[in-house]
Amino acid sequence: MLKNIKPAVEKVTYEGDRRSKNEDFVHMVCKSNVRHTIEQIRAQSPILKEMEQEGQIKIAGGIYNMSSGKVEFME
């Protein structure tokens, strides 16, 4: 499981505590993972990438907050 998010963790620039107990760091990694996943979708699916470029679809990322039930969509 951790192997799957390693690229996202490595992209985060953070000088503080880089452990899972640090909520700020975890949130940064979560956002990084969403961005990385969107990059992977575009890189691995030329059809979806082309459809997005032509305005037929929008590839959007979001983070679900389990406490509030709300989704924070990312740009």
N, C-alpha and C positions, 0 to 999 in steps of 0.2 A: 504494500500500500504506500509506504513512504517513498519507495522508488518512483512511483508515479508523479509525486509532487516535487521531487528533487529539483527539476529545472526551475520551477516557480520559486522555490526556496533560494536557490543560487542567484536569482535575479534581484532579490530584495537587498537593498542597501540599508542596513540597520546597525547602529553601533552599540545598542543595548543588549539585553538578555535575549538570545536567539533560541529560546526553548518554548515548548508548547504551553507552559504555564503563563507566559507573557501574552495577554490578550491583544495588545497593540501589534506585536510581532505576528501573531497568528492571523489577525485581520489583514495585515499587509501581505502575508503569504497567500491568503485566500484570494485577495484581489489579483495578485500576481498570477495565481493559478488560473483564474478566469480569463485573464488576458492571454496567457500562454495557450489555453485551450482554444480560444478564438483564432489565434495565429495558426495552430495546428489544423483546425478545420479548413481554413483558407489554403494552407499549404498542401493538405492531403486530398482536398476535393476541388479540382479545377472547375467542376460544374457549378458548385455552390459559390465559388469565388467569382466566376463569370456572372452568375445570376445576381450576385450582390453588386457587382460593378455596373450592371445594366439597370439596377434599381428594381429588379423583380422581387428580391427578398432583402431582409436586413438580418445580419448575424449580430445578435445582441447577447451580452453576458449579464448575469445577475447573481446576487448573493441572497440566499434565503436566510432570514433570521428566525431561528427556531423558537425564540422566546416570544417575539411579537407576531410571528406569522406573516411578516411583510417581506417583500422582495425589493432589494436595492439594485436597480438597474444601473449598469455602468455604461459610460459613453464609449 
